């Protein structure tokens, strides 16, 4: 690696980490100022608050790292342009493509770290961040799906309940249907289902089991109350809305496959989380190329113009990301297209800006 590569690479990485160190304390301060009343009112232990802000730092650093990377590249590249250093590089016979190489090396280093963090470290931080939020800051607001829950729990059985209570582990108007080769074999109904954690059994109130007859009448079994074992874990039936964010790469793939089999209404939300873990590192490459193309030219307005253009592009990127992600979560719009469309759009933009910058 030549002197030029080392020079740009050190500026690239140094500016990025400096920007992170500057903005993270600001983000913590703003968040603390907003949440301090609830934290004091709920008498949250100091150690819990400390752990929360460690998780907060990792959670948002992982979420916003492409934007931080984009702005840091615009910042130090604009300084190079204003100091006419880029003109000196290119005048010495270095092509613009060759000039771009250390930027791509830097993006590779950061994106590899971000990919590992997103797959394995950020899920743990997300767990702590969201658990704290719902336990102390959003008391009374449930994070789980609890109304009219319908699930396929295995290849042959389906359950339904009008109301789940994850805290007390109860369900109302519960039913379980067992099929064999798409033919209903029996149906279990109960006005109330209660989970017993001591022995992992269930108590069914006003129990009724109807066995479907083939050549004769149905068989009906009734009990006022029955303790029995059922083929599912209660907590698996009502996962919290942020459950996908808390699972690492392997766990998330298994969870999505399981929820897809169960017919979960939130499957698109889980797929958006999975696809974003791959798309965010790729977006860093694209935003790096756009940042260099925008800021490599010395402008009359100086660094301020480049930063203004960069911030505008960053906001458009975030807007696209949020809008298409929400569309996929709330409708039948393809999660794969929703997550990757911003990268495709800005990838095309990067191509045209790079061609213009080479001229």
N, C-alpha and C positions, 0 to 999 in steps of 0.2 A: 504494500500500500504506500503510495507516494505522500509527500508533504501536504499536497492539496487535499487529499482524502482525509488525512488525520486532522487537518485544520478545520475542515467543514464538519467532520463527524463529531469532534469535540464540542464545537459550537452547537451543533444539532442536539446532542444529548444533554449538554450542560444547560442550554436554554430551556429545554423541555422539563427537566427535573427542577430547575429554579422556578419555573412558572407553577409547577405543581406545589412546591413548598410555599409559594406566595399565596396561592388561591385556596389551598386546603384550610389554613387557619382562618381565612376570611369566611369560607363556607361554614366552618364550625361556629364561628362567632355569630353569624347571621342566624343559623339554625338554633343556637342556644338562646339568643335574644327572643326568638319567636316561641320557643318551647319552655322557657324558664318558669313561667307562671304555673303551668301544668305539672312540671317536675317538682316544684316546691309544694304545690297543693296536694300532690299524691305522695309526698314524703319519700321520694325515690332515693335509695341508698347511693352514696357517692360512687362506690365501686361499680354499680350498675350503670350509672351515667358515664363513667370512664370507659367501660367496655362498649357502651353504645356508640361513643364517638370514635373509638377505634374501628368498629364495624362501619360506621358512617363514612369514615375516610376511605376505606377500601371499597365500599359499595359505590360511592360516587366517583372515585378515581377511575374505577373500572368502567363505569357508565359513560363518563365524559372524556376519557383519555384521547379519543380522536380529535375532539375540539381543542383540547389543550395542545396537542401535537401540532395541529393546523396553525393555531395562533403563534406558537413558539417558532415554527418554521418561517412564517411571514415576518415575524419580528426581527430575527437575526439575519435573514436573507435581505430584508430591506436595509439593514445597517450595512451589509456588504455592498449593496447597490449604491447607497448614498456615499460610501467611502470610495466608490469607483473600483473596488476590488474585483467585482465580477467582470468588469470591462478589461481589467488587467489579465485575469485568467483567460478569457476568451481571446484576447489579442495575442497571447503567447502561443496560440495554436490549439488550445483545448477546445474540443467541440462541446456544444451544449449538452449533448447526450452523455459525454464523458464527465462533464461538470455535475450532472445529475446523479452519478453513481454513488458518491458518499451519502447522499440523501436517502437513497434506496437501501443502502447498507444499514444506516441508522434506523430506518423504518422497519427493517427486518428484525433488528435486535429488539426494538420496543414491542413490535407486534408479537414476537415469539413469547416475550415475557407476559404481554397482555393476554395472549391465548391461554397460557398456563394458569394465570390468575383467574381468568374468566371461567375456566373449566373446573378448577379445584379450590381456589382460595376465596373468590367472590361469593360462591354459594354459602359458605359458612358465615361470611360477613352478612349476607342477606338474611340468613336465619336470625342472627342476633339483632340486626337492625329492625326487622319487621316484628319479631316477638316483643321487643321493647316498645315499639310504637303501639301495638294493639293492647299490650298489658298496662302501660302507664299513660299513654297519650290519647288513645282512642277507646277508653273504657266504655263499655256498653255497645260498642260497634263490633259486630261479628265479622270475622275474616273468612268464614267458611260458607259454602253453599248449604242451606238448611231447609229450603222450601221446595216441596214437590220433587224430591230426589228419586231419580230412576237410574238403576245401575245394573249392568250385567256383571255378575261376580265370578262366573266361570263359563265354560262352554255351554252348560245346560241350564243355568239358573239365573233368574232375574229378581230384583227386589224393587219395591216402591214404598215410599212413606211421604206423607204430606208435610211432616215437620220433624226435623232432627234438632236435638239439643246437644251439641258437642261437649258443653261444660258438664252437664249432668248425665251424659251418655244415655239419652232416651230418644225414642222416636214414636210418633203418633200414626195411627192408621197404617200399620205395617203389613206388607204382604210379600210372600216369596213364591215364585212360580218355578216349577221344575219341569223341563222338557226332555224328551228323548226322541231324537230324529225329527225335531220340529213338531212333535205331538205332546200336548200338555199331559203330564202324568199325575201331578197333584199340586195343590195350592194351599199354602199356609197363610192364615190371616190372624191379626191381633190388633186390638184397639190401642195397645201400648207395648213398646219393646224397651226393656231395660238391660243394660250391660252390667255384668257382675265381674269386676276386675280381679277379684280374689282367685276365681277358678276359670275365668274367661268364658263363662256361660251366659245365657240370656234368659230373662224372665219375660214370658209373653202373657199378657192379661187378655182375658176373653179369647182364649186360643181356639182356633177352628182350623181343621185340616180336611180338605175335600180331596179324596182320591177318585180320579176320573175312571169310571167303569168302561169296559170295552163292549161286552155283550149284556151287561146288566146295569142296574142303577148305580149311581155314584155312592161312595162310602163317605160318611161325614163323621168326623171325630171332634168332640168339643170338650173344653176344659175351662174352668174359670181362671185358672192360673197354671202355667207350666214352665218348669225350668228345663232348658235343653241347650245343646251345643249347635251352633250354626256355622256354615262354611265361609265365614268372613270375619275380619277384624273391624271393630266399630269405627276406629279412627280412619281407616282406609276409605270409608264411605263418604266422609265429609272433609276432604282435604282443604286446607286454607287456600285462599285465592293466590297467595304468593308461593305455593308449594314448589312450583317448577324452578323458581329462582334459587331455592335452597338445596338443590340436588346437583351433584357433580356430573361429569360427562356420562359415565356409565349408568349411574342411578337414574338420570333424566331419561335416557333412551329406554330403559326398562319401564320406567313409570309411564311414559307416553304410550308404549305398546300395551301396557296393562289398562290404562284409561281408555284407549281406543277400543279395546275388546269390551270394556264395560259400557261403551256408548256415552262417555262423558260429554256434557254440553260445553265444557271448557277446553276441549282438545286443541282448538286453534290457538288459544292463549298459551298453552304449553309448547306448541310447535314454534310460535313466535320467539319464545325465550330460547329454545334450542337453536334455531337458525341464527339468532342475533349473536350467539357466542362465536360463530364462524364469520359472520358478516362484519362485525366491528373491527377485527384486525385488518381485514381487507380494505375497509374504508380508510384506514390510516394511510395505506399506500396511495390511494386515490387522492386524499386530501393533501398529502405531501407533495404530489406532482402539481396539483392546482396551486398550492401555496407558493412553490418555487416559480411557476409560470407567471403568477400574478405579481410577485414581489421582486423578481430578478431585474426588472426594468427600472431605471432611475427616473422618478417622476418629479414634476415641478412642485407638487405639494409635499414631497418628502415622504417620510415613513407614515405619517398620519393618513394619507390617502390609501396606502396599501393596507393599513390596519382596518380602515373603514370598509374597504372592499372585502377583506377577509372576514370581518365580523358579520357582514351582510350575507356572505356565502355560508358561513357557519350557521346562522339562524335559519336560512333556507333548508340546509341539510337536516337540522334538528326538526324543523316543521314537517318535512317529507317523512322523516323517520317516525315521528309520533302519529301523524295522520294515517299513514298506511298501516302502521302497527295496530292502531285502534280499529281501523276498518276490518282487519283480519280477525281480531279478537271478538268483535261484535257482530260479524256477519259471516257469510259463506265465502268471502273473498280468500283466495289462496294465501296462506301464511308465507310460503316460499317466495311468491312474487312480491308480497307486501314488504318483506324484509330486505330482499335484494334489489328492488326497484330503485331506491335512492343510490345504491352503489353503481348500478347500470347507468342511471341518468348522469351522475357526477363523473363516472368513468368516461362517458362520451364528452362531457364538458372538459375534462382533463386533457383528452386527446386533442381537441381543437385549441385549447389554450397553450398546450405544449408546442403545437405546430406554429402558432403565432409567435411564441417566445423565441423559437429557433431562428425565425427570420430577423 
